[in-house]
């Protein structure tokens, strides 16, 4: 006799079984349940792969933006340095 909680995979440690996690299987797992869990895991992996690609794209865009900002800073520093040097020459410093 199997309790409704055990059949649903909700057996707690107090009832003598480990908690059911999406990655754990009981000894009485049916082929249908195994297939369902496998498909769930495949869906999760596919979603993670999509998210990883999105994150890689975001990182690439951020690196490009960082490089552009660094180039702008170098250019502004160069202009400020040139202007500062010109002012010193005009004032005889």
Biopython code that builds the backbone (N, CA, C, O; Angstrom):
import numpy as np
from Bio.PDB.StructureBuilder import StructureBuilder

atoms = [
    (1, "UNK", "N", (0.843, -1.201, 0.000)),
    (1, "UNK", "CA", (0.000, 0.000, 0.000)),
    (1, "UNK", "C", (0.877, 1.249, 0.000)),
    (1, "UNK", "O", (1.764, 1.398, 0.840)),
    (2, "UNK", "N", (0.622, 2.125, -0.933)),
    (2, "UNK", "CA", (1.393, 3.363, -1.070)),
    (2, "UNK", "C", (0.485, 4.523, -0.728)),
    (2, "UNK", "O", (-0.635, 4.619, -1.228)),
    (3, "UNK", "N", (0.982, 5.421, 0.143)),
    (3, "UNK", "CA", (0.186, 6.587, 0.512)),
    (3, "UNK", "C", (0.089, 7.544, -0.660)),
    (3, "UNK", "O", (0.889, 7.490, -1.594)),
    (4, "UNK", "N", (-0.908, 8.426, -0.597)),
    (4, "UNK", "CA", (-1.094, 9.405, -1.673)),
    (4, "UNK", "C", (0.107, 10.334, -1.756)),
    (4, "UNK", "O", (0.530, 10.703, -2.852)),
    (5, "UNK", "N", (0.669, 10.721, -0.595)),
    (5, "UNK", "CA", (1.844, 11.606, -0.575)),
    (5, "UNK", "C", (3.042, 10.909, -1.205)),
    (5, "UNK", "O", (3.801, 11.518, -1.960)),
    (6, "UNK", "N", (3.207, 9.618, -0.885)),
    (6, "UNK", "CA", (4.338, 8.875, -1.446)),
    (6, "UNK", "C", (4.154, 8.702, -2.945)),
    (6, "UNK", "O", (5.117, 8.801, -3.705)),
    (7, "UNK", "N", (2.934, 8.447, -3.369)),
    (7, "UNK", "CA", (2.665, 8.283, -4.801)),
    (7, "UNK", "C", (2.927, 9.574, -5.552)),
    (7, "UNK", "O", (3.352, 9.555, -6.707)),
    (8, "UNK", "N", (2.672, 10.700, -4.891)),
    (8, "UNK", "CA", (2.899, 11.999, -5.526)),
    (8, "UNK", "C", (4.344, 12.444, -5.389)),
    (8, "UNK", "O", (4.726, 13.498, -5.896)),
    (9, "UNK", "N", (5.156, 11.631, -4.695)),
    (9, "UNK", "CA", (6.564, 11.987, -4.537)),
    (9, "UNK", "C", (6.776, 13.035, -3.480)),
    (9, "UNK", "O", (7.748, 13.789, -3.543)),
    (10, "UNK", "N", (5.882, 13.103, -2.498)),
    (10, "UNK", "CA", (5.963, 14.138, -1.475)),
    (10, "UNK", "C", (6.313, 13.568, -0.116)),
    (10, "UNK", "O", (6.013, 14.178, 0.911)),
    (11, "UNK", "N", (6.940, 12.411, -0.099)),
    (11, "UNK", "CA", (7.305, 11.766, 1.144)),
    (11, "UNK", "C", (8.363, 12.603, 1.850)),
    (11, "UNK", "O", (9.344, 13.010, 1.229)),
    (12, "UNK", "N", (8.179, 12.860, 3.117)),
    (12, "UNK", "CA", (9.150, 13.658, 3.862)),
    (12, "UNK", "C", (10.092, 12.734, 4.620)),
    (12, "UNK", "O", (9.799, 11.550, 4.781)),
    (13, "UNK", "N", (11.224, 13.263, 5.090)),
    (13, "UNK", "CA", (12.167, 12.426, 5.833)),
    (13, "UNK", "C", (11.516, 11.785, 7.060)),
    (13, "UNK", "O", (11.887, 10.675, 7.440)),
    (14, "UNK", "N", (10.544, 12.474, 7.690)),
    (14, "UNK", "CA", (9.875, 11.931, 8.864)),
    (14, "UNK", "C", (9.076, 10.678, 8.510)),
    (14, "UNK", "O", (8.842, 9.828, 9.370)),
    (15, "UNK", "N", (8.655, 10.558, 7.245)),
    (15, "UNK", "CA", (7.877, 9.408, 6.808)),
    (15, "UNK", "C", (8.778, 8.289, 6.303)),
    (15, "UNK", "O", (8.289, 7.271, 5.814)),
    (16, "UNK", "N", (10.057, 8.468, 6.414)),
    (16, "UNK", "CA", (10.964, 7.401, 6.074)),
    (16, "UNK", "C", (11.610, 7.512, 4.716)),
    (16, "UNK", "O", (12.420, 6.654, 4.366)),
    (17, "UNK", "N", (11.292, 8.534, 3.924)),
    (17, "UNK", "CA", (11.888, 8.675, 2.605)),
    (17, "UNK", "C", (12.520, 10.037, 2.432)),
    (17, "UNK", "O", (12.195, 10.971, 3.164)),
    (18, "UNK", "N", (13.410, 10.161, 1.481)),
    (18, "UNK", "CA", (14.043, 11.464, 1.237)),
    (18, "UNK", "C", (13.043, 12.417, 0.591)),
    (18, "UNK", "O", (12.083, 11.969, -0.037)),
    (19, "UNK", "N", (13.253, 13.712, 0.735)),
    (19, "UNK", "CA", (12.365, 14.662, 0.049)),
    (19, "UNK", "C", (12.519, 14.485, -1.456)),
    (19, "UNK", "O", (13.604, 14.175, -1.948)),
    (20, "UNK", "N", (11.438, 14.683, -2.171)),
    (20, "UNK", "CA", (11.484, 14.515, -3.625)),
    (20, "UNK", "C", (12.011, 15.791, -4.259)),
    (20, "UNK", "O", (11.438, 16.865, -4.074)),
    (21, "UNK", "N", (13.073, 15.680, -4.987)),
    (21, "UNK", "CA", (13.619, 16.793, -5.755)),
    (21, "UNK", "C", (13.449, 16.445, -7.218)),
    (21, "UNK", "O", (13.277, 15.276, -7.564)),
    (22, "UNK", "N", (13.494, 17.443, -8.075)),
    (22, "UNK", "CA", (13.306, 17.173, -9.501)),
    (22, "UNK", "C", (14.400, 16.257, -10.041)),
    (22, "UNK", "O", (14.230, 15.638, -11.091)),
    (23, "UNK", "N", (15.532, 16.168, -9.321)),
    (23, "UNK", "CA", (16.637, 15.351, -9.805)),
    (23, "UNK", "C", (16.744, 14.026, -9.052)),
    (23, "UNK", "O", (17.641, 13.232, -9.335)),
    (24, "UNK", "N", (15.836, 13.772, -8.085)),
    (24, "UNK", "CA", (15.898, 12.502, -7.366)),
    (24, "UNK", "C", (14.778, 11.584, -7.838)),
    (24, "UNK", "O", (13.712, 12.041, -8.248)),
    (25, "UNK", "N", (15.033, 10.306, -7.774)),
    (25, "UNK", "CA", (14.054, 9.318, -8.220)),
    (25, "UNK", "C", (13.870, 8.266, -7.148)),
    (25, "UNK", "O", (14.830, 7.859, -6.495)),
    (26, "UNK", "N", (12.632, 7.825, -6.967)),
    (26, "UNK", "CA", (12.392, 6.722, -6.038)),
    (26, "UNK", "C", (12.574, 5.419, -6.795)),
    (26, "UNK", "O", (12.627, 5.402, -8.025)),
    (27, "UNK", "N", (12.668, 4.340, -6.055)),
    (27, "UNK", "CA", (12.900, 3.050, -6.709)),
    (27, "UNK", "C", (11.694, 2.615, -7.537)),
    (27, "UNK", "O", (11.834, 1.776, -8.427)),
    (28, "UNK", "N", (10.507, 3.172, -7.261)),
    (28, "UNK", "CA", (9.313, 2.779, -8.006)),
    (28, "UNK", "C", (8.952, 3.714, -9.139)),
    (28, "UNK", "O", (7.800, 3.735, -9.574)),
    (29, "UNK", "N", (9.899, 4.484, -9.626)),
    (29, "UNK", "CA", (9.621, 5.448, -10.686)),
    (29, "UNK", "C", (9.285, 4.712, -11.982)),
    (29, "UNK", "O", (10.002, 3.806, -12.407)),
    (30, "UNK", "N", (8.189, 5.120, -12.591)),
    (30, "UNK", "CA", (7.765, 4.469, -13.836)),
    (30, "UNK", "C", (8.499, 5.059, -15.029)),
    (30, "UNK", "O", (9.106, 6.127, -14.940)),
    (31, "UNK", "N", (8.434, 4.356, -16.132)),
    (31, "UNK", "CA", (9.056, 4.848, -17.362)),
    (31, "UNK", "C", (8.453, 6.182, -17.782)),
    (31, "UNK", "O", (9.157, 7.063, -18.274)),
    (32, "UNK", "N", (7.156, 6.322, -17.586)),
    (32, "UNK", "CA", (6.479, 7.580, -17.939)),
    (32, "UNK", "C", (7.009, 8.733, -17.089)),
    (32, "UNK", "O", (7.248, 9.827, -17.601)),
    (33, "UNK", "N", (7.194, 8.487, -15.793)),
    (33, "UNK", "CA", (7.731, 9.524, -14.908)),
    (33, "UNK", "C", (9.172, 9.862, -15.276)),
    (33, "UNK", "O", (9.565, 11.028, -15.272)),
    (34, "UNK", "N", (9.947, 8.840, -15.591)),
    (34, "UNK", "CA", (11.338, 9.080, -16.005)),
    (34, "UNK", "C", (11.389, 9.926, -17.258)),
    (34, "UNK", "O", (12.192, 10.855, -17.355)),
    (35, "UNK", "N", (10.532, 9.609, -18.224)),
    (35, "UNK", "CA", (10.487, 10.365, -19.473)),
    (35, "UNK", "C", (10.071, 11.814, -19.218)),
    (35, "UNK", "O", (10.630, 12.742, -19.802)),
    (36, "UNK", "N", (9.075, 11.995, -18.333)),
    (36, "UNK", "CA", (8.623, 13.351, -17.996)),
    (36, "UNK", "C", (9.758, 14.140, -17.349)),
    (36, "UNK", "O", (9.996, 15.294, -17.706)),
    (37, "UNK", "N", (10.454, 13.523, -16.403)),
    (37, "UNK", "CA", (11.569, 14.207, -15.738)),
    (37, "UNK", "C", (12.699, 14.513, -16.719)),
    (37, "UNK", "O", (13.312, 15.578, -16.651)),
    (38, "UNK", "N", (12.971, 13.589, -17.623)),
    (38, "UNK", "CA", (14.003, 13.808, -18.634)),
    (38, "UNK", "C", (13.635, 14.992, -19.531)),
    (38, "UNK", "O", (14.475, 15.839, -19.834)),
    (39, "UNK", "N", (12.381, 15.035, -19.944)),
    (39, "UNK", "CA", (11.927, 16.146, -20.790)),
    (39, "UNK", "C", (11.983, 17.473, -20.045)),
    (39, "UNK", "O", (12.328, 18.500, -20.631)),
    (40, "UNK", "N", (11.641, 17.459, -18.745)),
    (40, "UNK", "CA", (11.740, 18.679, -17.941)),
    (40, "UNK", "C", (13.187, 19.158, -17.883)),
    (40, "UNK", "O", (13.464, 20.350, -18.014)),
    (41, "UNK", "N", (14.107, 18.209, -17.685)),
    (41, "UNK", "CA", (15.520, 18.571, -17.615)),
    (41, "UNK", "C", (16.017, 19.112, -18.950)),
    (41, "UNK", "O", (16.799, 20.061, -18.984)),
    (42, "UNK", "N", (15.570, 18.517, -20.038)),
    (42, "UNK", "CA", (15.948, 19.020, -21.372)),
    (42, "UNK", "C", (15.437, 20.435, -21.583)),
    (42, "UNK", "O", (16.141, 21.284, -22.129)),
    (43, "UNK", "N", (14.191, 20.686, -21.141)),
    (43, "UNK", "CA", (13.623, 22.032, -21.265)),
    (43, "UNK", "C", (14.439, 23.039, -20.465)),
    (43, "UNK", "O", (14.708, 24.147, -20.927)),
    (44, "UNK", "N", (14.828, 22.636, -19.260)),
    (44, "UNK", "CA", (15.627, 23.523, -18.408)),
    (44, "UNK", "C", (16.975, 23.808, -19.056)),
    (44, "UNK", "O", (17.430, 24.952, -19.070)),
    (45, "UNK", "N", (17.610, 22.777, -19.588)),
    (45, "UNK", "CA", (18.915, 22.947, -20.244)),
    (45, "UNK", "C", (18.786, 23.860, -21.453)),
    (45, "UNK", "O", (19.629, 24.731, -21.666)),
    (46, "UNK", "N", (17.730, 23.666, -22.253)),
    (46, "UNK", "CA", (17.525, 24.515, -23.428)),
    (46, "UNK", "C", (17.331, 25.971, -23.011)),
    (46, "UNK", "O", (17.863, 26.880, -23.648)),
    (47, "UNK", "N", (16.570, 26.188, -21.943)),
    (47, "UNK", "CA", (16.343, 27.547, -21.454)),
    (47, "UNK", "C", (17.647, 28.167, -20.962)),
    (47, "UNK", "O", (17.920, 29.338, -21.226)),
    (48, "UNK", "N", (18.455, 27.377, -20.244)),
    (48, "UNK", "CA", (19.740, 27.881, -19.755)),
    (48, "UNK", "C", (20.682, 28.219, -20.910)),
    (48, "UNK", "O", (21.427, 29.197, -20.843)),
    (49, "UNK", "N", (20.648, 27.416, -21.958)),
    (49, "UNK", "CA", (21.494, 27.701, -23.124)),
    (49, "UNK", "C", (21.088, 29.020, -23.781)),
    (49, "UNK", "O", (21.944, 29.805, -24.188)),
    (50, "UNK", "N", (19.783, 29.259, -23.882)),
    (50, "UNK", "CA", (19.301, 30.524, -24.453)),
    (50, "UNK", "C", (19.752, 31.687, -23.579)),
    (50, "UNK", "O", (20.233, 32.699, -24.087)),
    (51, "UNK", "N", (19.596, 31.543, -22.261)),
    (51, "UNK", "CA", (20.001, 32.607, -21.336)),
    (51, "UNK", "C", (21.509, 32.853, -21.413)),
    (51, "UNK", "O", (21.957, 33.998, -21.350)),
    (52, "UNK", "N", (22.290, 31.782, -21.548)),
    (52, "UNK", "CA", (23.743, 31.946, -21.660)),
    (52, "UNK", "C", (24.107, 32.722, -22.922)),
    (52, "UNK", "O", (24.981, 33.588, -22.888)),
    (53, "UNK", "N", (23.437, 32.414, -24.039)),
    (53, "UNK", "CA", (23.707, 33.147, -25.279)),
    (53, "UNK", "C", (23.351, 34.614, -25.121)),
    (53, "UNK", "O", (24.081, 35.491, -25.584)),
    (54, "UNK", "N", (22.211, 34.885, -24.458)),
    (54, "UNK", "CA", (21.811, 36.272, -24.218)),
    (54, "UNK", "C", (22.847, 36.984, -23.357)),
    (54, "UNK", "O", (23.211, 38.128, -23.633)),
    (55, "UNK", "N", (23.318, 36.311, -22.321)),
    (55, "UNK", "CA", (24.308, 36.914, -21.431)),
    (55, "UNK", "C", (25.625, 37.162, -22.165)),
    (55, "UNK", "O", (26.259, 38.198, -21.965)),
    (56, "UNK", "N", (26.038, 36.223, -23.010)),
    (56, "UNK", "CA", (27.268, 36.418, -23.788)),
    (56, "UNK", "C", (27.131, 37.621, -24.700)),
    (56, "UNK", "O", (28.073, 38.400, -24.852)),
    (57, "UNK", "N", (25.954, 37.780, -25.314)),
    (57, "UNK", "CA", (25.709, 38.945, -26.164)),
    (57, "UNK", "C", (25.769, 40.227, -25.360)),
    (57, "UNK", "O", (26.347, 41.219, -25.805)),
    (58, "UNK", "N", (25.173, 40.211, -24.175)),
    (58, "UNK", "CA", (25.200, 41.391, -23.308)),
    (58, "UNK", "C", (26.627, 41.730, -22.900)),
    (58, "UNK", "O", (27.017, 42.898, -22.903)),
    (59, "UNK", "N", (27.394, 40.723, -22.553)),
    (59, "UNK", "CA", (28.792, 40.944, -22.160)),
    (59, "UNK", "C", (29.576, 41.529, -23.325)),
    (59, "UNK", "O", (30.376, 42.447, -23.144)),
    (60, "UNK", "N", (29.346, 40.995, -24.526)),
    (60, "UNK", "CA", (30.042, 41.504, -25.709)),
    (60, "UNK", "C", (29.689, 42.985, -25.944)),
    (60, "UNK", "O", (30.567, 43.801, -26.223)),
    (61, "UNK", "N", (28.387, 43.320, -25.826)),
    (61, "UNK", "CA", (27.969, 44.721, -26.008)),
    (61, "UNK", "C", (28.568, 45.623, -24.936)),
    (61, "UNK", "O", (28.983, 46.746, -25.224)),
    (62, "UNK", "N", (28.612, 45.129, -23.691)),
    (62, "UNK", "CA", (29.196, 45.927, -22.616)),
    (62, "UNK", "C", (30.686, 46.155, -22.828)),
    (62, "UNK", "O", (31.198, 47.240, -22.555)),
    (63, "UNK", "N", (31.375, 45.143, -23.311)),
    (63, "UNK", "CA", (32.817, 45.303, -23.573)),
    (63, "UNK", "C", (33.052, 46.316, -24.686)),
    (63, "UNK", "O", (33.979, 47.122, -24.611)),
    (64, "UNK", "N", (32.211, 46.276, -25.720)),
    (64, "UNK", "CA", (32.343, 47.261, -26.797)),
    (64, "UNK", "C", (32.070, 48.674, -26.279)),
    (64, "UNK", "O", (32.796, 49.614, -26.603)),
    (65, "UNK", "N", (31.027, 48.810, -25.481)),
    (65, "UNK", "CA", (30.706, 50.125, -24.919)),
    (65, "UNK", "C", (31.839, 50.615, -24.022)),
    (65, "UNK", "O", (32.183, 51.796, -24.039)),
    (66, "UNK", "N", (32.415, 49.706, -23.243)),
    (66, "UNK", "CA", (33.539, 50.074, -22.383)),
    (66, "UNK", "C", (34.727, 50.545, -23.217)),
    (66, "UNK", "O", (35.355, 51.551, -22.889)),
    (67, "UNK", "N", (35.036, 49.831, -24.281)),
    (67, "UNK", "CA", (36.158, 50.215, -25.145)),
    (67, "UNK", "C", (35.912, 51.587, -25.770)),
    (67, "UNK", "O", (36.828, 52.404, -25.860)),
    (68, "UNK", "N", (34.676, 51.838, -26.200)),
    (68, "UNK", "CA", (34.355, 53.141, -26.786)),
    (68, "UNK", "C", (34.498, 54.251, -25.754)),
    (68, "UNK", "O", (35.044, 55.314, -26.050)),
    (69, "UNK", "N", (34.005, 54.002, -24.535)),
    (69, "UNK", "CA", (34.129, 55.015, -23.481)),
    (69, "UNK", "C", (35.587, 55.273, -23.122)),
    (69, "UNK", "O", (35.981, 56.419, -22.905)),
    (70, "UNK", "N", (36.385, 54.216, -23.059)),
    (70, "UNK", "CA", (37.810, 54.406, -22.768)),
    (70, "UNK", "C", (38.485, 55.229, -23.869)),
    (70, "UNK", "O", (39.330, 56.079, -23.589)),
    (71, "UNK", "N", (38.108, 54.970, -25.108)),
    (71, "UNK", "CA", (38.675, 55.735, -26.224)),
    (71, "UNK", "C", (38.257, 57.204, -26.129)),
    (71, "UNK", "O", (39.071, 58.096, -26.368)),
    (72, "UNK", "N", (37.003, 57.454, -25.782)),
    (72, "UNK", "CA", (36.544, 58.841, -25.611)),
    (72, "UNK", "C", (37.317, 59.528, -24.491)),
    (72, "UNK", "O", (37.697, 60.691, -24.628)),
    (73, "UNK", "N", (37.550, 58.832, -23.398)),
    (73, "UNK", "CA", (38.299, 59.409, -22.275)),
    (73, "UNK", "C", (39.726, 59.725, -22.701)),
    (73, "UNK", "O", (40.252, 60.792, -22.385)),
    (74, "UNK", "N", (40.360, 58.781, -23.429)),
    (74, "UNK", "CA", (41.731, 59.044, -23.909)),
    (74, "UNK", "C", (41.765, 60.278, -24.807)),
    (74, "UNK", "O", (42.665, 61.110, -24.697)),
    (75, "UNK", "N", (40.778, 60.389, -25.695)),
    (75, "UNK", "CA", (40.727, 61.539, -26.611)),
    (75, "UNK", "C", (40.524, 62.837, -25.833)),
    (75, "UNK", "O", (41.188, 63.835, -26.113)),
    (76, "UNK", "N", (39.627, 62.833, -24.872)),
    (76, "UNK", "CA", (39.389, 64.051, -24.076)),
    (76, "UNK", "C", (40.615, 64.396, -23.238)),
    (76, "UNK", "O", (40.963, 65.569, -23.100)),
    (77, "UNK", "N", (41.269, 63.385, -22.680)),
    (77, "UNK", "CA", (42.500, 63.635, -21.927)),
    (77, "UNK", "C", (43.574, 64.242, -22.824)),
    (77, "UNK", "O", (44.286, 65.165, -22.428)),
    (78, "UNK", "N", (43.678, 63.705, -24.044)),
    (78, "UNK", "CA", (44.659, 64.235, -24.991)),
    (78, "UNK", "C", (44.361, 65.693, -25.323)),
    (78, "UNK", "O", (45.270, 66.523, -25.359)),
    (79, "UNK", "N", (43.078, 66.007, -25.566)),
    (79, "UNK", "CA", (42.698, 67.392, -25.873)),
    (79, "UNK", "C", (42.946, 68.312, -24.681)),
    (79, "UNK", "O", (43.433, 69.430, -24.853)),
    (80, "UNK", "N", (42.617, 67.851, -23.478)),
    (80, "UNK", "CA", (42.854, 68.666, -22.285)),
    (80, "UNK", "C", (44.351, 68.905, -22.078)),
    (80, "UNK", "O", (44.771, 70.006, -21.722)),
    (81, "UNK", "N", (45.136, 67.873, -22.301)),
    (81, "UNK", "CA", (46.582, 68.005, -22.150)),
    (81, "UNK", "C", (47.131, 68.991, -23.183)),
    (81, "UNK", "O", (47.967, 69.833, -22.857)),
    (82, "UNK", "N", (46.667, 68.886, -24.412)),
    (82, "UNK", "CA", (47.134, 69.798, -25.466)),
    (82, "UNK", "C", (46.710, 71.239, -25.159)),
    (82, "UNK", "O", (47.491, 72.171, -25.348)),
    (83, "UNK", "N", (45.470, 71.417, -24.685)),
    (83, "UNK", "CA", (44.990, 72.762, -24.340)),
    (83, "UNK", "C", (45.765, 73.319, -23.161)),
    (83, "UNK", "O", (46.090, 74.506, -23.135)),
    (84, "UNK", "N", (46.062, 72.477, -22.192)),
    (84, "UNK", "CA", (46.807, 72.900, -21.015)),
    (84, "UNK", "C", (48.232, 73.301, -21.407)),
    (84, "UNK", "O", (48.750, 74.305, -20.919)),
    (85, "UNK", "N", (48.851, 72.534, -22.270)),
    (85, "UNK", "CA", (50.201, 72.852, -22.725)),
    (85, "UNK", "C", (50.212, 74.159, -23.509)),
    (85, "UNK", "O", (51.143, 74.953, -23.377)),
    (86, "UNK", "N", (49.185, 74.386, -24.321)),
    (86, "UNK", "CA", (49.095, 75.629, -25.090)),
    (86, "UNK", "C", (48.900, 76.837, -24.203)),
    (86, "UNK", "O", (49.452, 77.903, -24.479)),
    (87, "UNK", "N", (48.132, 76.693, -23.150)),
    (87, "UNK", "CA", (47.901, 77.807, -22.208)),
    (87, "UNK", "C", (49.185, 78.143, -21.480)),
    (87, "UNK", "O", (49.478, 79.320, -21.271)),
    (88, "UNK", "N", (49.954, 77.151, -21.090)),
    (88, "UNK", "CA", (51.207, 77.407, -20.379)),
    (88, "UNK", "C", (52.196, 78.135, -21.275)),
    (88, "UNK", "O", (52.919, 79.019, -20.815)),
    (89, "UNK", "N", (52.232, 77.763, -22.575)),
    (89, "UNK", "CA", (53.157, 78.414, -23.500)),
    (89, "UNK", "C", (52.788, 79.876, -23.698)),
    (89, "UNK", "O", (53.657, 80.746, -23.753)),
    (90, "UNK", "N", (51.453, 80.144, -23.806)),
    (90, "UNK", "CA", (51.005, 81.517, -24.028)),
    (90, "UNK", "C", (51.316, 82.404, -22.838)),
    (90, "UNK", "O", (51.597, 83.592, -23.003)),
    (91, "UNK", "N", (51.269, 81.836, -21.631)),
    (91, "UNK", "CA", (51.498, 82.641, -20.430)),
    (91, "UNK", "C", (52.956, 82.594, -20.002)),
    (91, "UNK", "O", (53.315, 83.162, -18.971)),
    (92, "UNK", "N", (53.793, 81.930, -20.774)),
    (92, "UNK", "CA", (55.212, 81.896, -20.466)),
    (92, "UNK", "C", (55.578, 81.038, -19.284)),
    (92, "UNK", "O", (56.569, 81.312, -18.608)),
    (93, "UNK", "N", (54.802, 80.002, -19.016)),
    (93, "UNK", "CA", (55.101, 79.124, -17.869)),
    (93, "UNK", "C", (55.996, 77.996, -18.254)),
    (93, "UNK", "O", (56.343, 77.168, -17.411)),
]
sb = StructureBuilder()
sb.init_structure("model")
sb.init_model(0)
sb.init_chain("A")
sb.init_seg("    ")
for serial, (resi, resn, name, xyz) in enumerate(atoms, 1):
    if name == "N":
        sb.init_residue(resn, " ", resi, " ")
    sb.init_atom(name, np.array(xyz, "f"), 0.0, 1.0, " ", f" {name:<3s}", serial, name[0])
structure = sb.get_structure()
